[in-house]
Amino acid sequence: MPIYPGSTLAILGGGQLGRMTALAARTLGYKVHALDPDPDCPARSVLDRCVVAPFDDASQAADLASQSDVVTLEIEKVSLDSLAAAGRFAPVRPSADVLGMVQDRGVQKTWLSRNGFPVGPFREIATSAQLLEATRAMGGACFVKSCVGGYDGRGQLRLSPGASPGDGGASDADAAALFLSLGGQRCVVEQALDLEAELSVLVARSPSGKLAVYPPALNHHRDQILDWSLLPGPLSAAVTGQAVQIALELAVGLRVEGLLVVELFLLKDGRLLINELAPRPHNSYHASEVACATSQFEQAVRAVCDLPLGSVEIVRPAAILNLLGDVWLGSTPPAFEAALEVPGVRLHLYGKRVARPGRKMGHLSATGRTPEEALVAAKLAMARLSAQSGQLELPLPGR
């Protein structure tokens, strides 16, 4: 049954994704409440009510839901107890079953593999000895990722042959130190892959089972943080079709209510493998705000409220380029007016008060006749925005 405009939407999380979801919900006529541990969270200024509490405070999550008609989330750090407590007062979308699987990389990888979805070679480990064995089996070239926690490269390490435990270049003591550096907790060891590209696909699914899938986005990362994304990604019809099919099967198989973003690796041999899942709005689809008939944020609201899903048509190709805290820490303040002189460029700031290296403070978006043309415009705006932008300039796709 639809939850109509005029009702109250609650969001677990008040970061930039919560802020942009709240803005879309307010445009549709909803009141918006949120819970976040940060009293100055980015969403606070656009909320009707902000509950300041940890994500594992089940009593406050219940209080939030008791004054709301539906609850969704913008971050995976919310505890399952909080979701269960909220669920006693209002529908929670996505469900605790979906979040519980996604929160743990080991559980997620195992579920994907057991259900026949394509993933790269991996091992779950819980001791430094198992880490040593896993890295040896994978030839030393691998990624080690904490099963729980970690975001934008945190909680992850990349190992190379000659420097990895067990390949002759490092000792058992090195393995123990590496394991402790990741918190001495369960980890997933993933074999490094020969990548051609990274992409993502966003699917919306409503409680009544309606589906809408966006064209794949092509993504470029630096230091495990998204730098830029193109929508639609300049990919072959075969790759696009396969990526969309994988995402649709996952959304249906998991019975997602809301959004699901599937991050994928395109290997040089043409295979597509799943990297990670995210049951929420996603950085790689910020371009949907300027590229698509329906932004991912409006679509999230429509989906969790069981309204008709919006068109995912690409109105105009677009690109986004992330603005990290490094831009604010340069020798000169960001020249926003210079960036906005570039035709087709828009500035999106998240309202974060403190800039730190690697922290996402906002993004530039641009439109063009092609996604590549849009990226050129976004890069030009970045160059004008900051005298430090030379260190942030990014290669065009295929270069």
C-alpha positions in Angstrom: 0.0 0.0 0.0 1.5 3.4 -0.9 2.7 5.8 1.7 1.5 9.1 0.2 3.1 12.6 0.2 2.3 14.3 3.5 3.5 11.3 5.5 6.8 11.2 7.4 9.9 9.4 6.0 12.6 8.5 8.6 16.2 8.0 7.5 18.8 6.1 9.5 21.8 8.2 8.8 22.2 11.9 8.2 25.2 12.0 5.9 25.3 13.5 2.4 23.2 10.6 1.0 20.6 11.3 3.7 20.7 15.0 3.0 20.1 14.5 -0.7 17.4 11.9 -0.1 15.7 14.3 2.4 15.7 17.1 -0.2 14.1 14.8 -2.7 11.5 13.7 -0.2 10.7 17.3 0.8 10.2 18.2 -2.9 7.6 15.3 -3.1 5.8 16.7 0.0 7.1 14.4 2.7 8.1 15.4 6.2 11.6 13.9 7.0 13.1 12.8 10.3 16.6 11.2 10.7 18.9 9.6 13.2 22.6 10.3 13.2 25.3 10.3 15.9 26.7 13.7 14.6 24.7 16.7 15.9 26.1 18.7 12.9 25.4 16.0 10.3 24.9 17.2 6.7 21.2 16.4 6.7 20.3 18.3 9.8 19.5 21.6 8.2 16.9 20.0 5.8 15.1 17.8 8.4 11.9 18.3 10.3 13.5 16.4 13.2 17.0 15.1 13.9 17.6 12.5 16.6 21.2 12.6 17.8 22.1 9.0 18.8 24.5 6.2 17.9 23.4 3.8 15.1 23.2 1.0 17.7 20.8 2.8 20.0 17.7 0.7 19.5 15.5 2.7 21.8 16.1 5.9 19.8 15.6 4.1 16.5 12.3 2.9 17.9 11.4 6.5 18.9 12.3 7.7 15.5 10.1 5.1 13.8 7.2 5.6 16.2 6.7 9.1 14.8 7.2 8.0 11.1 5.3 6.2 8.5 8.3 4.4 6.8 12.0 4.0 7.7 14.9 3.7 5.3 18.7 4.1 5.6 21.6 5.8 3.9 24.4 3.9 5.6 25.2 0.3 6.4 26.5 0.9 9.9 23.1 0.8 11.5 22.8 -2.2 13.9 20.3 -4.9 13.2 18.9 -4.4 16.7 18.1 -0.8 15.7 16.3 -2.0 12.6 14.3 -4.6 14.5 13.3 -2.0 17.1 12.3 0.5 14.4 10.4 -2.3 12.6 8.0 -2.6 15.5 6.5 0.8 14.7 6.9 1.3 10.9 8.0 -0.7 7.8 11.8 -0.7 7.4 13.0 -0.7 3.8 15.5 -2.3 3.0 14.9 -5.1 5.5 17.3 -6.4 8.2 17.8 -9.5 6.2 19.3 -7.5 3.3 21.3 -5.3 5.6 22.6 -8.2 7.6 24.0 -9.9 4.5 25.5 -6.7 3.1 27.1 -5.5 6.3 29.5 -8.5 6.5 31.8 -8.9 3.5 32.5 -12.5 4.3 28.7 -13.3 4.5 28.1 -11.3 1.4 30.8 -13.0 -0.7 29.7 -16.4 0.5 26.0 -15.7 -0.3 26.8 -14.5 -3.8 29.0 -17.5 -4.5 26.5 -20.1 -3.1 23.7 -18.5 -5.1 25.6 -18.7 -8.4 26.5 -15.0 -8.8 29.9 -14.3 -10.4 32.6 -13.3 -7.8 36.4 -13.5 -8.0 38.5 -15.9 -5.9 38.4 -15.1 -2.2 38.9 -16.6 1.2 37.5 -15.6 4.6 40.2 -15.6 7.3 40.1 -15.2 11.1 43.7 -15.6 12.1 47.1 -14.4 10.9 48.0 -18.0 10.0 45.0 -18.2 7.8 46.0 -14.8 6.3 49.4 -16.3 5.5 47.9 -19.3 3.9 45.4 -17.3 1.8 48.0 -14.8 0.5 50.3 -17.7 -0.4 47.5 -19.5 -2.3 46.8 -16.3 -4.3 50.4 -15.6 -5.2 50.7 -12.6 -3.0 48.7 -10.2 -5.3 45.5 -9.6 -3.3 43.4 -7.3 -1.3 42.7 -7.9 2.4 39.5 -6.3 3.7 37.9 -6.3 7.1 34.6 -8.2 7.0 32.8 -5.5 9.1 33.3 -1.8 8.8 35.5 0.1 6.4 34.5 2.6 3.8 36.2 4.4 0.9 39.3 2.3 1.3 39.5 2.2 5.1 39.8 -1.2 6.6 41.5 -2.4 3.4 45.0 -3.2 2.3 46.5 -4.0 -1.1 49.3 -6.6 -1.1 51.8 -7.1 -4.0 54.1 -10.0 -4.7 57.4 -9.6 -2.8 55.8 -7.7 0.0 53.0 -10.2 1.0 53.1 -12.7 3.8 53.9 -16.2 2.6 55.3 -15.4 -0.8 58.9 -15.4 0.2 59.1 -11.6 0.6 57.6 -11.3 4.1 57.5 -13.4 7.4 55.0 -14.8 9.7 55.6 -11.8 11.9 54.6 -9.6 9.0 51.4 -11.5 8.6 50.6 -11.1 12.3 51.3 -7.3 12.1 49.2 -7.0 9.0 46.3 -8.9 10.7 46.5 -6.6 13.8 46.6 -3.5 11.6 43.1 -4.5 10.4 41.8 -4.9 13.9 42.6 -8.6 14.4 39.2 -9.4 13.1 37.7 -11.6 10.4 38.8 -10.5 7.0 38.2 -11.4 3.3 41.3 -12.0 1.2 40.5 -11.3 -2.5 42.7 -12.2 -5.4 43.8 -9.1 -7.4 42.2 -9.2 -10.8 43.2 -8.0 -14.3 40.7 -5.2 -14.7 39.5 -3.4 -17.8 37.0 -1.2 -16.0 34.9 -0.7 -12.9 31.1 -0.1 -13.2 28.0 -0.1 -11.2 24.3 -0.7 -11.7 21.4 0.8 -9.7 18.1 -1.1 -9.4 15.0 0.2 -7.6 12.4 -2.2 -6.4 9.2 -1.3 -4.6 7.4 -3.4 -2.0 4.8 -4.3 -4.6 7.6 -5.8 -6.8 7.9 -3.1 -9.4 11.5 -2.7 -10.8 13.4 0.0 -12.5 17.1 -0.3 -13.5 19.4 2.5 -14.5 22.0 2.2 -17.2 25.4 1.1 -15.9 27.8 3.9 -14.7 31.5 3.7 -15.5 33.7 4.5 -12.5 37.3 5.5 -11.8 38.8 5.2 -8.3 41.9 6.5 -6.8 43.1 5.1 -3.4 39.9 3.1 -3.2 37.8 6.4 -3.3 35.6 7.2 -6.3 37.1 10.0 -8.3 34.8 10.3 -11.2 31.8 8.5 -12.8 30.2 8.6 -16.2 26.4 8.1 -16.9 25.7 6.2 -19.0 29.0 4.4 -19.0 30.5 4.0 -22.5 30.2 0.2 -22.5 29.4 -2.3 -25.1 25.8 -3.5 -25.5 26.9 -7.0 -24.3 28.5 -5.8 -21.1 25.6 -3.4 -20.4 23.0 -6.2 -20.9 24.9 -8.6 -18.7 25.4 -6.0 -15.9 21.8 -5.1 -15.9 20.7 -8.7 -15.8 22.9 -9.5 -12.8 21.6 -6.4 -10.9 18.0 -7.3 -11.6 18.4 -10.9 -10.5 20.0 -9.8 -7.3 17.3 -7.3 -6.5 14.6 -9.9 -7.1 16.5 -12.7 -5.3 17.1 -10.5 -2.2 13.6 -9.1 -2.3 15.1 -5.6 -1.9 12.7 -2.8 -1.0 14.3 0.5 -2.0 17.6 0.7 -3.9 20.3 -1.7 -4.6 23.6 -0.8 -6.2 25.8 -3.5 -7.6 29.5 -2.7 -8.0 31.1 -4.8 -10.8 34.5 -5.5 -12.2 34.9 -5.8 -15.9 37.9 -8.1 -16.5 40.2 -7.8 -19.6 38.9 -11.2 -20.7 35.4 -9.8 -20.8 34.0 -11.4 -17.7 31.9 -9.4 -15.2 32.4 -10.1 -11.5 30.6 -8.6 -8.5 32.7 -6.5 -6.1 30.2 -5.3 -3.5 26.5 -4.5 -2.9 25.0 -1.3 -1.4 21.3 -1.2 -0.5 21.1 2.6 -0.6 21.9 5.6 -2.8 25.4 5.5 -4.1 28.2 8.0 -5.0 28.4 6.6 -8.5 24.8 7.6 -9.3 25.1 11.3 -8.2 25.1 12.1 -11.9 21.5 10.8 -12.1 20.5 14.2 -10.7 21.4 15.9 -13.9 21.4 13.0 -16.4 18.2 11.2 -15.7 14.5 11.9 -15.7 14.4 10.7 -12.1 17.3 11.1 -9.7 18.4 8.2 -7.5 17.2 10.2 -4.5 13.7 10.7 -5.8 13.7 7.1 -6.9 14.7 5.9 -3.4 11.7 7.8 -1.9 9.3 6.5 -4.5 10.5 2.9 -4.0 10.3 2.8 -0.1 6.9 4.6 -0.2 5.6 2.1 -2.8 4.8 4.9 -5.3 5.1 4.4 -9.1 8.8 4.2 -9.9 10.1 7.1 -12.0 11.6 7.0 -15.5 15.3 6.1 -15.7 15.7 7.6 -19.1 19.0 9.4 -19.8 17.9 12.9 -20.7 21.5 14.1 -21.3 24.8 12.3 -20.6 26.6 13.4 -17.5 29.7 13.0 -15.3 30.5 13.7 -11.7 33.9 14.4 -10.1 34.3 14.2 -6.3 35.5 17.1 -4.3 37.6 15.8 -1.4 38.7 17.7 1.6 42.2 18.1 0.1 40.8 20.9 -2.2 40.0 23.0 0.9 43.5 22.3 2.4 45.4 23.8 -0.5 47.3 27.1 -0.5 44.2 29.0 -1.8 40.5 28.6 -1.0 38.3 26.9 -3.6 37.3 29.3 -6.4 33.7 28.1 -6.8 32.8 31.1 -9.0 35.5 30.1 -11.5 34.3 26.5 -11.6 30.7 27.6 -12.2 31.8 29.6 -15.3 32.2 26.4 -17.2 29.0 25.7 -19.2 27.0 22.8 -18.0 28.7 22.5 -14.7 26.9 22.4 -11.3 28.4 22.5 -7.8 27.0 20.2 -5.1 28.3 20.8 -1.5 27.3 18.5 1.4 27.3 21.0 4.2 30.2 19.4 6.1 31.9 21.9 8.4 35.4 20.3 8.6 37.5 19.4 5.6 40.0 16.5 6.0 42.2 14.7 3.4 40.1 12.1 1.6 36.8 13.3 3.0 34.0 13.7 0.5 32.9 17.4 0.8 30.9 17.6 -2.4 31.1 17.0 -6.1 31.0 18.7 -9.5 28.5 17.5 -12.1 28.5 18.3 -15.8 26.4 17.4 -18.8 27.5 17.1 -22.4 26.7 15.5 -25.8 28.6 12.5 -24.6 29.7 11.3 -21.1 33.3 11.9 -22.1 32.6 15.5 -23.0 30.9 16.0 -19.7 34.0 14.7 -17.9 36.1 17.1 -19.8 33.9 20.0 -18.5 34.0 18.7 -15.0 37.8 18.4 -15.1 38.1 22.0 -16.5 35.9 23.2 -13.6 38.1 21.3 -11.1 41.2 23.0 -12.6 39.6 26.4 -12.2 38.3 25.6 -8.7 41.6 25.0 -7.1 45.3 25.8 -7.7 46.0 22.4 -6.2 43.9 20.6 -8.8 46.8 19.4 -10.8 47.3 16.6 -8.2 43.6 15.7 -8.6 43.4 15.6 -12.4 42.2 12.3 -13.7 42.7 10.4 -17.0 39.9 10.1 -19.5 38.5 6.6 -20.0 40.8 4.4 -22.0 43.9 6.5 -21.4 
